[in-house]
């Protein structure tokens, strides 16, 4: 990890930190959440507020009367929906456009949004913090943005987007580390919570996450489900099976998650487009 941190310190351009998310997470995890404090945190970000109101007034939410403030939006849409929207808007800043050499950040962001929703569904089934896991899903592959820049600087061919064990091993063999290690180091650099760091570092190896096995397992499941939309064999991986075992979940949950994903498909499609 020290070697990766040294590399990050020397890089001229790094993804932007989703700085607002750690500020919001404690409030959304608390049943006694202070309404005014959530509104204040979101309202401090003018660009975020403008985009949030635009989305809340879109056809997806079908408001009879347009909302004109964050307080109105929270009242009408609810804390949880507002957090998901704020997380996606704020998190999208970490995925630069236009894409740096060697990676399609638009495609990566689309995968990350799908992973976030599926990680959230898995967390709810396992009785874990769904907002935390949604955030972890959004950020799980952020290391790929940095790895692409490192590879381009070394004139190496780009690594594949679908992270099967073969592509992960190729990253490690070529660079001495992989995108999960880089993503975790980047989140540490941003001073994000240790459980987020661990879930990013171990989303291909939840069994190795010590005290954070369960949240890492949720992200591993979310990642596999997102990849399975294009690569059906993603659900046959050892990582996916291990994650399901850690959380004591079974195939019956897959049908529930698929139904919920389909219900949110319009929102997911809308929020999968960069720039937000």
C-alpha positions in Angstrom: 0.0 0.0 0.0 2.9 2.4 0.7 4.1 2.0 -2.8 0.7 2.8 -4.2 0.4 5.9 -1.9 3.7 7.1 -3.3 2.5 6.7 -6.8 -0.7 8.6 -6.0 1.3 11.4 -4.4 3.3 11.8 -7.6 0.4 11.8 -10.0 -0.6 15.2 -11.4 -4.3 14.3 -12.0 -6.4 12.2 -9.7 -10.2 11.7 -9.6 -12.1 14.2 -7.5 -13.2 13.1 -4.0 -16.9 12.6 -3.4 -16.4 14.9 -0.4 -20.1 15.4 0.6 -20.9 11.7 1.0 -19.1 11.0 4.3 -20.8 14.1 5.7 -24.3 12.8 4.8 -23.8 9.1 5.7 -24.0 9.4 9.5 -27.3 11.3 9.3 -28.9 8.8 6.9 -27.9 5.9 9.1 -29.5 7.5 12.2 -33.2 6.9 12.7 -33.3 10.2 14.6 -31.9 12.1 11.6 -32.0 15.9 11.9 -33.9 17.1 8.9 -32.4 20.6 8.9 -28.9 19.3 9.0 -29.4 17.1 6.0 -30.9 20.0 4.1 -28.0 22.3 5.2 -25.3 19.9 4.0 -26.9 19.4 0.6 -27.7 23.1 0.2 -24.1 24.1 0.7 -23.3 22.5 -2.7 -24.9 24.8 -5.3 -24.2 22.7 -8.3 -25.5 19.6 -6.5 -28.6 21.4 -5.4 -29.4 22.6 -8.9 -29.0 19.1 -10.4 -30.9 17.5 -7.5 -33.9 19.8 -8.0 -33.8 19.2 -11.8 -34.0 15.4 -11.2 -36.7 15.7 -8.6 -38.8 17.7 -11.0 -38.3 15.3 -13.9 -40.9 12.9 -15.2 -39.4 10.0 -13.2 -40.7 11.4 -9.9 -44.0 12.8 -11.4 -44.4 15.7 -9.1 -47.7 17.6 -9.5 -46.1 20.8 -8.4 -42.4 21.5 -9.0 -40.1 21.6 -6.0 -38.0 24.7 -5.5 -35.8 23.9 -2.5 -33.9 21.0 -1.0 -36.2 21.0 2.0 -39.2 20.5 -0.3 -37.4 17.8 -2.2 -36.6 15.9 1.0 -40.2 16.2 2.2 -41.7 14.9 -1.1 -39.2 12.3 -2.2 -37.8 11.2 1.2 -34.4 11.0 2.9 -33.4 7.7 1.3 -34.2 8.7 -2.3 -32.5 12.1 -1.8 -29.4 10.4 -0.6 -29.3 8.0 -3.6 -29.6 11.0 -5.9 -27.1 13.1 -4.0 -24.6 10.2 -3.9 -24.9 9.6 -7.6 -24.5 13.3 -8.5 -21.6 13.9 -6.1 -20.0 10.5 -6.9 -20.1 11.1 -10.7 -17.5 13.9 -10.1 -14.9 11.2 -9.5 -15.3 9.9 -13.0 -13.7 12.4 -15.3 -15.0 13.5 -18.7 -13.7 13.3 -21.3 -12.2 9.9 -20.4 -8.5 9.7 -19.8 -6.4 7.4 -22.1 -7.1 3.7 -21.8 -10.6 3.8 -20.2 -14.2 4.6 -21.0 -15.3 6.4 -17.8 -18.9 6.6 -19.1 -19.1 2.8 -19.3 -17.3 2.5 -16.0 -19.8 4.9 -14.4 -22.7 3.0 -15.8 -21.3 -0.2 -14.3 -20.7 1.5 -11.0 -24.3 2.8 -10.7 -25.6 -0.7 -11.4 -23.2 -2.1 -8.8 -24.3 0.5 -6.3 -28.0 -0.4 -6.6 -27.3 -4.2 -6.4 -25.0 -3.7 -3.4 -27.8 -1.8 -1.7 -30.3 -4.6 -2.4 -27.8 -7.2 -1.0 -27.2 -5.0 2.1 -30.9 -4.8 2.8 -31.3 -8.5 2.5 -28.4 -9.0 4.9 -29.6 -6.4 7.4 -26.7 -4.0 6.7 -26.4 -0.3 6.1 -27.9 0.2 2.6 -26.7 3.7 2.1 -23.1 2.8 3.1 -23.2 -0.1 0.6 -24.7 2.1 -2.1 -21.7 4.5 -1.7 -19.2 1.6 -1.7 -20.8 0.3 -4.9 -20.4 3.6 -6.6 -16.7 3.8 -5.6 -15.7 0.2 -5.9 -13.9 0.5 -9.3 -12.6 4.1 -9.0 -9.1 2.6 -8.9 -9.5 1.7 -12.6 -9.4 5.4 -13.5 -5.9 5.6 -11.9 -4.7 2.3 -13.2 -5.6 3.4 -16.8 -3.5 6.5 -16.4 -0.6 4.5 -15.0 -0.8 2.0 -17.9 -0.9 4.8 -20.5 2.1 6.4 -18.9 4.0 3.1 -19.2 2.7 2.6 -22.8 1.0 -0.6 -21.7 -2.2 -1.9 -23.4 -5.4 -1.0 -21.4 -6.8 -3.5 -19.0 -10.2 -5.1 -19.6 -13.2 -3.5 -18.0 -14.9 -6.7 -16.8 -12.8 -7.7 -13.8 -12.6 -11.4 -13.9 -9.8 -13.2 -12.1 -7.7 -13.3 -15.3 -7.7 -9.6 -15.8 -7.1 -9.0 -12.1 -4.1 -11.3 -12.2 -2.8 -9.4 -15.2 -3.0 -6.1 -13.4 -1.1 -7.5 -10.4 1.5 -9.3 -12.6 2.1 -6.2 -14.7 2.0 -3.4 -12.1 2.5 -5.2 -8.8 -1.0 -4.2 -7.6 -4.5 -4.1 -9.0 -7.3 -1.6 -9.3 -8.9 -2.7 -6.0 -5.7 -1.9 -4.1 -5.4 1.5 -5.9 -9.0 2.4 -5.2 -8.6 1.6 -1.5 -5.5 3.8 -1.3 -7.3 6.6 -3.1 -10.2 6.4 -0.6 -7.7 6.5 2.3 -6.1 9.6 0.7 -9.6 11.2 0.7 -10.0 10.3 4.4 -13.1 8.2 3.7 -14.3 5.8 6.4 -12.3 2.6 6.9 -15.3 0.3 6.1 -15.6 2.0 2.7 -11.8 1.6 2.1 -12.0 -2.1 3.1 -15.0 -2.8 0.9 -13.3 -1.4 -2.2 -10.0 -3.2 -1.4 -11.7 -6.5 -0.9 -14.6 -6.5 -3.4 -12.8 -9.3 -5.3 -11.8 -11.0 -2.1 -14.4 -10.5 0.6 -13.1 -13.5 2.7 -9.9 -11.5 3.3 -11.6 -8.4 4.7 -11.4 -9.4 8.3 -14.0 -7.3 10.3 -15.5 -6.0 7.1 -16.3 -9.3 5.3 -20.0 -8.6 5.2 -19.9 -5.2 3.6 -17.1 -6.4 1.2 -19.4 -9.3 0.3 -22.3 -7.0 -0.6 -20.0 -5.1 -3.0 -18.8 -8.4 -4.5 -22.4 -9.4 -5.1 -23.3 -6.0 -6.5 -20.3 -6.1 -8.8 -21.1 -9.6 -10.1 -24.7 -8.8 -10.7 -23.8 -5.7 -12.6 -21.3 -7.6 -14.8 -23.9 -10.4 -15.3 -26.0 -8.1 -17.4 -23.3 -8.6 -20.2 -21.4 -11.7 -18.9 -23.8 -14.3 -17.5 -20.9 -16.3 -16.1 -20.1 -13.6 -13.6 -22.6 -15.3 -11.3 -20.6 -18.5 -11.5 -17.5 -17.0 -10.0 -15.9 -18.3 -6.8 -16.0 -14.7 -5.5 -19.8 -14.4 -5.9 -20.4 -17.8 -4.3 -18.1 -16.9 -1.3 -19.9 -13.6 -0.9 -23.3 -15.2 -0.8 -22.1 -17.7 1.8 -20.7 -15.0 4.0 -24.0 -13.2 4.0 -26.0 -16.5 4.3 -28.1 -15.6 1.2 -29.3 -17.9 -1.5 -30.7 -17.9 -5.1 -34.2 -16.8 -3.9 -32.7 -13.4 -3.2 -31.5 -13.1 -6.8 -35.1 -12.9 -8.0 -35.9 -10.2 -5.5 -33.0 -8.1 -6.5 -33.8 -8.5 -10.2 -37.3 -7.3 -9.6 -36.1 -4.3 -7.6 -33.5 -3.5 -10.2 -36.2 -3.6 -13.0 -38.4 -1.3 -10.9 -35.6 1.3 -10.7 -34.4 0.8 -14.3 -35.5 4.2 -15.6 -33.8 6.0 -12.7 -30.7 3.8 -13.1 -30.6 4.5 -16.9 -31.0 8.2 -16.3 -28.2 8.4 -13.7 -25.8 6.2 -15.7 -25.1 9.0 -18.2 -22.1 11.3 -17.8 -21.8 14.1 -17.1 -24.6 14.4 -14.5 
